[in-house]
């Protein structure tokens, strides 16, 4: 479904046709810039070396789950008096 909408022309120094032509030239200029950027990016990708595949340990999820649950247990059993009194900015 195509939605049509009307726009009131408030500029009086250009006709509707001139405004459409100007908008078309602007869109063409943007398309040319984007096409040039795409060519540059594709060239850079072609010149770069392929990164090696990321290999993860098979039991990494279990290790992470154990570490986070241990941290949660430690934080929940920690006494308020043992917390540092000053906050250090990172």
N, C-alpha and C positions, 0 to 999 in steps of 0.2 A: 504494500500500500504506500503510495507516494502522497506525502502531505504537501499541499501547496500553500504558500503564504504570501501575502502582499506586504510590500514595504513602501512606505511613503517616502518619496524623494524630496528631501528638504534643501538640497543644493540647487541653486538656480544658475550657477556658472557653467554647468555641464548638462547635456541632455541625458536621458536614460541610456541611450545607445553608447554615448561616450563613457558613462559610468561603468556600463557592462564591459566595454573594451578595456578600460583601465583595470578593472578587477581581473579580467582574463589575463592581462599582461603581468599583473602582480602574482597571480597563481602560477603562471608559467615560470616566472623568475624564481619563485620558491621551489617549484619542482626541479628546476635546473640545479639549484644549490643543493637540494637534497640528493639528487642523482650524483653530483660531484662528491658529496660527503660519503655516499655509499661506495663509490668507486675507490676512494681513499681507504675506507675501512676494509674493503675486500682485499686490497693490495697489502695492507698491513697484516691482515690475517694470513694471507698466502705466504708472506715473508717470515712470519713468526714460526717458531718451532712448536710442534704439538706437545702440550704438557703431558707428562706421564699420568696414567690413570691412577686415581686415588684408590688405594687399597686399604680397607679397614679390617681390623681383627674380627674374626667371626663371633667372638663373645663380647664384643664391645658394648652391646646394649645391656647385657647382664652386669658388666663391670660398672657402667654408668649408673644403673638402677641401684646397685649396692652402695656406691659412693654417695649418691644423693639421699638415699634413705638413711644411711649412717649419719650424714650431715644433719638431716632433719631431726633425727633422734638426739644428736648431741646438742643442737640448738634448743630443743624443747626441754631437755633436762638440765640445762645450764642455769645456775643460780644468778639472779639479777646482780648480786654483789660482785660477781666475778667478771662482769662486763667492764670494758675499759671506760673510764670516766670522760675521756676526751675523744672527740671525733677528729679524725685526720682526713684532710682533703686529698683526694686521689690526684 
